[in-house]
Amino acid sequence: MTRKVQKKVEVALVKAQKEIKRQADRGRKEAEVWKAGNRVILSVKNLVFKKRPVKKLVNQYISLYIINEVVSTNVVKLRLPISMRIHLVVNIS
């Protein structure tokens, strides 16, 4: 009796997992392939500035920077100037 119930629960869980995965994959897109030497534009959305007059008046992006190393599919190490004082490894989205 217990085996039958356990088997039914296992089948229901697998079915639920497949449905959840299908729903989650609807909004996903294929990741871009990044290579060292490519150039990317850095967003200032989450950067903190000491002297910024008004947030909406500051540019949304900083100039092009070269990728030094690809850490994973969406994480790269950039060649940034020392004066920026931010971490070299950034997330690309």
TALINUR-V964904 format. One record per backbone hydrogen bond with DSSP energy under -0.5 kcal/mol. NH is the residue of the N-H (numbers start at 1). CO is the residue of the C=O. E is the energy in kcal/mol with one decimal. If there is no record, write none. Layout:
nh co e
NH CO E
NH CO E
This chain:
nh co e
5 1 -1.9
6 2 -2.5
7 3 -2.5
8 4 -2.2
9 5 -2.5
10 6 -2.3
11 7 -2.3
12 8 -2.3
13 9 -2.5
14 10 -2.2
15 11 -2.1
16 12 -2.4
17 13 -2.6
18 14 -2.2
19 15 -2.0
20 16 -2.5
21 17 -2.5
22 18 -2.2
23 19 -2.3
24 20 -2.5
25 21 -2.5
26 22 -0.8
26 23 -0.5
27 23 -0.5
27 24 -0.7
28 25 -0.7
34 32 -0.7
37 67 -2.5
38 35 -1.9
40 65 -2.6
42 62 -0.8
42 63 -1.0
44 60 -2.3
47 44 -0.9
49 47 -0.5
52 50 -0.7
57 54 -1.3
58 54 -0.6
58 55 -1.1
62 42 -3.8
65 40 -2.7
66 79 -0.5
67 38 -2.6
68 66 -0.5
68 77 -3.0
69 77 -1.6
71 69 -0.7
71 75 -1.6
72 75 -2.0
75 72 -0.6
76 90 -2.4
77 69 -3.2
78 76 -0.6
78 88 -2.7
79 66 -2.5
80 78 -1.0
84 81 -1.5
85 82 -1.1
90 76 -2.8
90 88 -0.6
92 74 -3.7
93 91 -0.5
